[in-house]
Amino acid sequence: MVFDDIHPVAPVHFLIVPKLHIASLAECDTSHGSLLADMLLLAPRLARQKGLDNGFRTMINTGPGGGQEIFHLHVHVFGGGPLKHL
């Protein structure tokens, strides 16, 4: 699933979220390789569709110490201007 972040830190900020529940990247193993590849390969295609032709940033927060607040794996994709904060 893909949707816009409800608290964007850049003009374009969306999330790529798998339907399969995985609490965090730390719980992934080799059986999740295809899913992780699909998520990361989707990021540049969607970024281009949203006008991020000059580049974008991806981020996966992992665990409380890594800033994760929602414990369902997701990839942040943002760009299009300065970041508000991370």
C-alpha positions as CSV (number, residue, x, y, z in Angstrom):
1,M,0.0,0.0,0.0
2,V,1.1,3.6,-0.6
3,F,-0.2,6.7,1.0
4,D,0.8,10.2,1.9
5,D,2.3,10.7,5.4
6,I,-0.1,12.5,7.8
7,H,2.8,14.5,9.2
8,P,4.9,15.3,6.2
9,V,8.5,16.6,6.6
10,A,8.9,17.6,3.0
11,P,6.6,18.8,0.2
12,V,6.4,15.2,-1.1
13,H,6.3,12.6,1.7
14,F,4.7,9.2,1.2
15,L,4.9,5.7,2.7
16,I,5.3,2.3,1.2
17,V,3.7,-0.3,3.5
18,P,3.5,-4.0,2.9
19,K,0.2,-5.8,3.6
20,L,2.2,-8.5,5.4
21,H,2.6,-7.5,9.1
22,I,6.3,-7.3,10.0
23,A,6.9,-5.1,13.1
24,S,10.2,-3.7,12.0
25,L,13.2,-4.2,9.7
26,A,14.9,-5.9,12.6
27,E,12.5,-8.8,12.3
28,C,13.2,-9.4,8.6
29,D,15.2,-12.4,7.4
30,T,16.1,-13.9,4.0
31,S,12.5,-15.0,3.5
32,H,11.5,-11.3,3.3
33,G,14.0,-10.5,0.5
34,S,11.5,-10.4,-2.3
35,L,9.2,-8.2,-0.3
36,L,11.9,-5.7,0.6
37,A,13.2,-5.6,-2.9
38,D,9.7,-4.9,-4.2
39,M,9.3,-2.0,-1.7
40,L,12.6,-0.4,-2.6
41,L,12.2,-0.8,-6.3
42,L,8.8,0.8,-6.1
43,A,10.2,3.9,-4.4
44,P,12.0,5.5,-7.5
45,R,9.0,4.8,-9.8
46,L,6.5,6.5,-7.5
47,A,9.0,9.3,-6.7
48,R,9.2,10.1,-10.5
49,Q,5.4,10.0,-10.7
50,K,5.2,12.6,-7.9
51,G,7.7,14.9,-9.7
52,L,10.9,14.0,-7.7
53,D,13.0,13.9,-10.8
54,N,16.0,15.6,-9.1
55,G,16.2,13.0,-6.3
56,F,14.6,11.8,-3.1
57,R,15.4,10.3,0.3
58,T,14.2,7.0,1.7
59,M,14.2,6.1,5.3
60,I,13.2,3.1,7.4
61,N,13.0,3.8,11.1
62,T,13.8,0.6,13.1
63,G,12.9,0.1,16.7
64,P,12.3,2.8,19.4
65,G,16.0,3.8,19.4
66,G,15.7,4.3,15.6
67,G,12.7,6.6,15.8
68,Q,10.1,4.0,14.9
69,E,6.7,5.0,16.2
70,I,4.4,2.7,14.2
71,F,5.4,-0.9,14.6
72,H,4.6,-2.1,11.1
73,L,7.4,-2.0,8.6
74,H,7.2,0.9,6.2
75,V,9.5,3.0,4.0
76,H,9.3,6.8,4.0
77,V,10.0,8.5,0.7
78,F,10.4,12.2,0.7
79,G,11.7,15.1,-1.4
80,G,10.8,18.2,-3.3
81,G,12.3,20.7,-1.0
82,P,13.9,21.2,2.4
83,L,13.0,18.8,5.2
84,K,11.2,20.3,8.2
85,H,13.0,17.9,10.7
86,L,13.6,14.2,11.2
